[in-house]
Amino acid sequence: MNHNTPLSPRPPHHLSTGAGRRVLTHTQLRAHGVPAAAAGEQCRPGGPWQQLLPGVVLLHPGPPTSEERLHAVLLYAARERTVSVPVQPGGDEPPASPYGEAMITGLAALTLHGFASAPPLPSLEAFDVLVPRLRRLRSTGCARIVRTPALPVPEQVTGLPVAPVPRALADAVAGIEDAALVRRLLTEAVRGGHCDPAAVVRELTGAKLLNRPHVVDAVDSLLAEGRALAEARLYRMVRDHGLPDPCWNVDLRLPGGPVLGGLDAYWPEQAVAVELDTRAPRPGRRPQDDVQWTEYARRRELLERLGITVVHVTPRGLRDAAEQQAAVVRTALTAAADRDPAAYVVVLPR
């Protein structure tokens, strides 16, 4: 050793630029020539670095930013997998992402997705991070581990892997007892166009959260919100694509007979009906076991026996493929001239 030898290793200059570069694992530090003992020396009280999470080092002494904490929990969750965890098919090569399969979920994910009703990142004491069920990790510090047997495909938000909105919502709701906040989050998911109600209900059902009264109440509001938005899109589709004006929100009945059922739109001259399907199917339940589905199928079969063409549309179809949906309705209206006349029915406002 001579007087030009530093007492402790210092990181290369590029390690201290950017939030991701200011947070590194011990493995990454070793790759940059900083052994574990030297890193530990740097992280001693009063040193220039600090250990933010087990095996994860923050390369400055001050409080970490929210972005640094996000990088830290992902790096912590992506540490070397244990020998008991099987390698996924086709996973012989290391993942391209430094975060492996880990992704941010819960409230932090919703904040990253732009939810106004989600709390700001600095106010969250811990960030939920989603990992495969067999990972041997424990929650610690600002990292709260959430396990799942089937990982969703993450979305990239500000360069970070983030769980899709329906999954992030379910993970967030699992830890929230505030009924008003649950309602706001679910409503914003639909009103903000982040996802369809059915996708949210599927995740809540899979997480076994629909046995909580405040979640059930929020789901009822969510479904009402979803139907209102779908109806607005249906009105817009008819107007924007030049379809003739139908009778909106009507009931049909046979003369002197019972009500045949309600329809969202009906063209009496062509005997063409449009029905919105805003049901939220539950995983594992067969359509024939769903009372609502059975009633829908029975009504549709009855109307078609009377010569009425029923066009089935979904909120997702109206949102993502309105032009194609309009083409289906237009084709049904045009084809009416080639069909036998439908039975006479009475049209009533609903």
Buried (B, 14 or more C-beta within 10 A) or exposed (E): EEEEEEEEBBBEEEBEEEBBBBBBBBEBBBEEEBEEEBBBBBBEEEEBBBBBBBBBBBBBEEEBBBBBBBBBBBBBBBBEBEEEEEEEEEEEEEEEBBBBBBBBBBBBBBBBBEBEBBEEBEEBEBBBBBBBEEBEBEEEBBBBBBEBEEBBEBBEBEEBBBBBBBBBBBBBBBEBEEBEBBBBBBBBBBEBEBBBBBBBBBBBBBBEBBEBEBBEEBBEBBBBBBBEBBBEBBBEBBEEBEBEEBBBEBBBBBEEEEEBBBBBBBBBEBBBBBBBBBBBBBEEEEEEEBEEBEEBEEBBEBBEEBBBBBBBBBBBBBBEBBEEBBEBBBEBBEEBEEEEEBEEBBEEEB
